[in-house]
Amino acid sequence: MAIEMTNVFGLGLFKHIIIKTYCQKCLDICWSMAIQDPPLFMDTQIDRKGQPFDNEAYRPYTQAGPLVKFIVWPAIYLNEGGSLLFKGVAQGMVESDLGS
């Protein structure tokens, strides 16, 4: 079932040419990733607060640390279970920040 982006985000948002152009480019990239054989894989497990920071798959955003605070951009792999194509970006934190 196709969903019109205007139904999801509202028509007013797409009156801005910069936002419309950005959304179109995002869709083009996602489509290109999906039609590869095998398709590229985006690590969508983003709820990683408090887990160890994986320096092999992620680079720090504005703060490094041994634990993940939040994911800014997911890692992209050549395929599911395949080699890393592009590192993701994650905010690091120290253990004392777990409560916040």
N, CA and C of each residue as an Amber inpcrd file, in Angstrom:
protein
   300
   0.8440000  -1.1820000   0.0000000   0.0000000   0.0000000   0.0000000
   0.8900000   1.2470000   0.0000000   0.7330000   2.0660000  -0.9820000
   1.5130000   3.2950000  -1.0930000   0.9480000   4.3490000  -0.1510000
   1.8330000   5.0650000   0.5000000   1.4250000   6.1370000   1.4000000
   1.9940000   7.4440000   0.8600000   1.1540000   8.4060000   0.6280000
   1.6060000   9.7130000   0.1840000   2.3390000  10.4050000   1.3290000
   3.5060000  10.9600000   1.0320000   4.2760000  11.6440000   2.0690000
   3.5060000  12.8260000   2.6340000   2.6850000  13.4680000   1.8140000
   1.9130000  14.6050000   2.3130000   0.8990000  14.1720000   3.3640000
   0.4060000  12.9250000   3.2790000  -0.5220000  12.4240000   4.2920000
   0.1920000  12.1730000   5.6150000   1.4580000  11.8370000   5.5480000
   2.2290000  11.5440000   6.7580000   2.7460000  12.8220000   7.4110000
   3.3050000  13.7220000   6.5850000   3.9740000  14.9080000   7.1250000
   3.1710000  16.1910000   7.0040000   2.1100000  16.1800000   6.2440000
   1.3230000  17.3890000   6.0400000   1.7620000  18.1280000   4.7910000
   0.8230000  18.7510000   4.1170000   1.0840000  19.4370000   2.8620000
   1.9810000  20.6530000   3.0470000   1.8480000  21.3560000   4.1470000
   2.6190000  22.5790000   4.3690000   4.1220000  22.3590000   4.3350000
   4.5590000  21.2250000   4.8120000   5.9880000  20.9350000   4.8430000
   6.5810000  20.8900000   3.4460000   5.8320000  20.3620000   2.4890000
   6.3590000  20.1630000   1.1460000   6.2400000  21.3910000   0.2480000
   5.7550000  22.4920000   0.8010000   5.7490000  23.7400000   0.0500000
   7.1390000  24.3660000   0.0400000   8.0090000  23.9090000   0.9360000
   9.3820000  24.4100000   1.0040000  10.2480000  23.5830000   0.0610000
  10.7930000  24.2050000  -0.9620000  11.5400000  23.4870000  -1.9950000
  12.7610000  22.7720000  -1.4340000  13.4020000  23.3280000  -0.4330000
  14.5840000  22.6930000   0.1500000  14.1890000  21.3780000   0.8270000
  13.1000000  21.3870000   1.5650000  12.6450000  20.1720000   2.2410000
  12.1700000  19.1440000   1.2120000  11.4690000  19.5940000   0.2000000
  10.9960000  18.6900000  -0.8410000  12.1800000  18.0330000  -1.5550000
  13.2020000  18.8100000  -1.8640000  14.3950000  18.2890000  -2.5320000
  15.1200000  17.2970000  -1.6280000  15.2460000  17.6260000  -0.3460000
  15.9040000  16.7300000   0.6140000  15.1500000  15.3980000   0.7200000
  13.8390000  15.4600000   0.8490000  13.0290000  14.2400000   0.9590000
  13.1450000  13.3870000  -0.2950000  13.1490000  14.0260000  -1.4570000
  13.2760000  13.2800000  -2.7080000  14.6290000  12.5750000  -2.7810000
  15.6890000  13.2540000  -2.3630000  17.0270000  12.6470000  -2.3740000
  17.0870000  11.4720000  -1.3930000  16.4780000  11.6150000  -0.2230000
  16.4290000  10.5130000   0.7460000  15.7210000   9.3030000   0.1510000
  14.6090000   9.5390000  -0.5150000  13.8670000   8.4470000  -1.1460000
  14.6860000   7.7930000  -2.2570000  15.3940000   8.5950000  -3.0380000
  16.2430000   8.0510000  -4.1020000  17.3250000   7.1360000  -3.5320000
  17.9560000   7.5790000  -2.4460000  19.0130000   6.7900000  -1.8210000
  18.4510000   5.4930000  -1.2390000  17.3340000   5.5860000  -0.5320000
  16.7170000   4.3840000   0.0470000  16.3080000   3.4000000  -1.0380000
  15.7520000   3.9050000  -2.1240000  15.3540000   3.0260000  -3.2270000
  16.5860000   2.3470000  -3.8230000  17.6480000   3.1080000  -4.0320000
  18.8780000   2.5340000  -4.5840000  19.4460000   1.4510000  -3.6630000
  19.3550000   1.6510000  -2.3650000  19.8310000   0.6510000  -1.4050000
  18.9810000  -0.6110000  -1.4740000  17.6830000  -0.4400000  -1.6670000
  16.7530000  -1.5740000  -1.6400000  16.8210000  -2.4310000  -2.9040000
  17.1640000  -1.8440000  -4.0380000  17.1400000  -2.6100000  -5.2820000
  18.4600000  -3.3170000  -5.5880000  19.4720000  -3.1460000  -4.7410000
  20.7300000  -3.8730000  -4.9300000  20.4710000  -5.3560000  -4.7190000
  21.3040000  -6.2020000  -5.2930000  21.1460000  -7.6400000  -5.1210000
  22.4280000  -8.2330000  -4.5710000  22.5160000  -8.5270000  -3.2880000
  21.4900000  -8.3670000  -2.2660000  21.3830000  -6.9000000  -1.8310000
  20.2550000  -6.5360000  -1.2130000  20.0800000  -5.1490000  -0.7860000
  21.0600000  -4.7680000   0.3190000  21.4280000  -3.4770000   0.3390000
  22.2430000  -2.9810000   1.4410000  21.4460000  -3.1280000   2.7280000
  22.1550000  -3.2170000   3.8460000  21.4950000  -3.4140000   5.1400000
  21.8100000  -2.2370000   6.0520000  20.7620000  -1.6300000   6.5940000
  20.9050000  -0.5370000   7.5500000  20.5710000  -1.0880000   8.9320000
  21.4970000  -0.9430000   9.8660000  21.3020000  -1.4340000  11.2260000
  20.2650000  -0.5600000  11.9170000  19.0550000  -1.0690000  12.0280000
  17.9600000  -0.2680000  12.5830000  17.7410000  -0.4900000  14.0800000
  18.6090000  -1.2440000  14.7180000  18.5040000  -1.4080000  16.1720000
  19.1030000  -0.1540000  16.8080000  18.2390000   0.8280000  17.0580000
  18.7460000   2.1170000  17.5360000  18.5670000   2.3270000  19.0370000
  17.8460000   1.4590000  19.7020000  17.6590000   1.5920000  21.1480000
  18.8340000   0.9030000  21.8490000  19.9500000   1.6070000  21.9590000
  21.1770000   1.0220000  22.5030000  21.7250000   1.7690000  23.7120000
  20.9090000   2.5710000  24.3410000  21.3920000   3.3500000  25.4760000
  21.9810000   2.4310000  26.5350000  23.2190000   2.7410000  26.9350000
  23.9060000   1.9840000  27.9710000  24.6890000   0.7860000  27.4650000
  24.5530000   0.4480000  26.1940000  25.3130000  -0.6750000  25.6350000
  26.7320000  -0.2260000  25.2980000  27.6780000  -1.1630000  25.2270000
  29.0570000  -0.7930000  24.8830000  29.1340000  -0.1240000  23.5030000
  29.9620000   0.8940000  23.4040000  30.1520000   1.6340000  22.1530000
  30.9940000   0.7840000  21.2080000  30.4780000   0.4940000  20.0210000
  31.1810000  -0.3210000  19.0230000  31.9630000   0.5960000  18.0780000
  33.2550000   0.7690000  18.3650000  34.0880000   1.6500000  17.5570000
  34.3380000   1.1110000  16.1520000  34.0880000  -0.1670000  15.9310000
  34.2600000  -0.7400000  14.5990000  33.1230000  -0.3180000  13.6640000
  31.9280000  -0.1410000  14.2070000  30.7640000   0.1730000  13.3800000
  30.2690000   1.6130000  13.5370000  30.7150000   2.3290000  14.5700000
  30.2340000   3.6890000  14.8260000  31.3830000   4.6330000  15.1430000
  31.1920000   5.8740000  14.7900000  32.1310000   6.9270000  15.2050000
  31.3780000   7.8590000  16.1480000  32.0990000   8.5080000  17.0610000
  31.4280000   9.3930000  18.0270000  30.8310000  10.6300000  17.3540000
  29.7390000  11.1090000  17.9220000  29.0740000  12.3180000  17.4230000
  29.7570000  13.5330000  18.0380000  29.2860000  14.0250000  19.1610000
  29.9340000  15.1670000  19.8120000  30.6450000  14.7630000  21.0900000
  30.4030000  13.5380000  21.5420000  31.0170000  13.0700000  22.7780000
  31.3580000  11.5860000  22.6270000  32.5880000  11.2500000  22.9630000
  33.0040000   9.8470000  22.9580000  32.7900000   9.2730000  24.3540000
  32.7580000   7.9820000  24.4470000  32.6110000   7.3140000  25.7330000
  32.5080000   5.8190000  25.5240000  32.6400000   5.0560000  26.5840000
  32.6020000   3.5980000  26.4620000  31.1940000   3.0360000  26.2380000
  30.1590000   3.8640000  26.4660000  28.7690000   3.4220000  26.3090000
  28.0450000   4.2980000  25.2940000  26.9690000   3.7720000  24.7360000
  26.1410000   4.5200000  23.7730000  25.0540000   5.2780000  24.5200000
  24.9090000   6.5580000  24.1930000  23.8030000   7.3460000  24.7350000
  22.6230000   7.3070000  23.7520000  22.8960000   7.5460000  22.4610000
  21.8810000   7.4340000  21.4170000  22.5610000   7.3050000  20.0590000
  21.8230000   6.7680000  19.1020000  22.3050000   6.6200000  17.7320000
  21.8660000   7.8380000  16.9310000  22.8030000   8.4650000  16.2400000
  22.4960000   9.6090000  15.3850000  22.1740000   9.1290000  13.9680000
  22.9980000   8.2100000  13.4590000  22.8080000   7.6610000  12.1230000
  23.2570000   6.2130000  12.1460000  22.4690000   5.2890000  11.6360000
  22.8170000   3.8660000  11.7160000  23.9640000   3.4730000  10.7880000
  24.6370000   2.3900000  11.1320000  25.6840000   1.8280000  10.2810000
  25.0360000   1.1650000   9.0700000  25.7570000   1.1730000   7.9370000
  25.2590000   0.5670000   6.7050000  26.2370000  -0.5230000   6.2740000
  25.6770000  -1.6930000   5.9670000  26.4660000  -2.8600000   5.5810000
  26.1620000  -3.2410000   4.1320000  27.1210000  -3.9370000   3.4910000
  26.9330000  -4.3750000   2.0990000  25.7070000  -5.2660000   1.9490000
  25.4120000  -6.0580000   2.9810000  24.2030000  -6.8800000   3.0390000
  24.0320000  -7.3130000   4.4870000  22.9190000  -7.9230000   4.8100000
  22.6910000  -8.3570000   6.1880000  23.7290000  -9.4060000   6.5580000
  24.5100000  -9.1370000   7.5960000  25.5900000 -10.0220000   8.0080000
  26.8770000  -9.8070000   7.2350000  26.8810000  -8.8290000   6.3110000
  28.0450000  -8.5720000   5.4620000  28.9990000  -7.5490000   6.0390000
  29.9470000  -7.1450000   5.2170000  30.9770000  -6.1820000   5.6150000
  30.3910000  -4.7850000   5.7890000  31.0190000  -4.0300000   6.6750000
  30.6090000  -2.6510000   6.9260000  30.9180000  -1.7910000   5.7090000
  29.9340000  -1.0660000   5.2260000  30.1170000  -0.1660000   4.0970000
  30.3840000   1.2550000   4.5860000  29.6110000   1.6840000   5.5970000
  29.7410000   3.0470000   6.1020000  29.4480000   3.0570000   7.5980000
  30.3800000   3.6260000   8.3690000  30.1810000   3.6890000   9.8180000
  28.9840000   4.5610000  10.1650000  28.2900000   4.1590000  11.2050000
  27.2230000   4.9720000  11.7450000  27.7940000   6.0200000  12.6920000
  26.9270000   6.8330000  13.2390000  27.3220000   7.8840000  14.1810000
  26.5160000   7.6950000  15.4570000  27.2020000   7.7160000  16.5870000
  26.5260000   7.5340000  17.8740000  27.1200000   8.4840000  18.9070000
  26.2980000   8.9120000  19.8350000  26.7420000   9.7450000  20.9480000
  27.2410000   8.8250000  22.0480000  28.4570000   9.0620000  22.4910000
  28.9990000   8.2810000  23.5870000  28.6380000   8.8770000  24.9340000
  28.8390000   8.0720000  25.9750000  28.6110000   8.5600000  27.3380000
  29.4050000   7.7010000  28.3000000  29.5560000   8.2030000  29.4990000
  30.2140000   7.4530000  30.5640000  29.1290000   6.8390000  31.4450000
  29.5030000   5.8660000  32.2340000  28.5300000   5.1380000  33.0490000
  27.7460000   6.0460000  33.9890000  28.3630000   7.1080000  34.4710000
  27.6760000   8.0040000  35.4030000  26.5250000   8.7740000  34.7370000
  26.4900000   8.7980000  33.3960000  25.4180000   9.4840000  32.6660000
  24.2030000   8.6000000  32.4250000  24.2420000   7.3410000  32.8490000
  23.1500000   6.3910000  32.5800000  21.8070000   6.8610000  33.1090000
  21.7910000   7.5620000  34.2030000  20.5350000   8.0040000  34.8030000
  19.8680000   9.1360000  34.0420000  20.5910000   9.8380000  33.1820000
  20.0010000  11.0000000  32.4900000  19.5750000  10.7000000  31.0920000
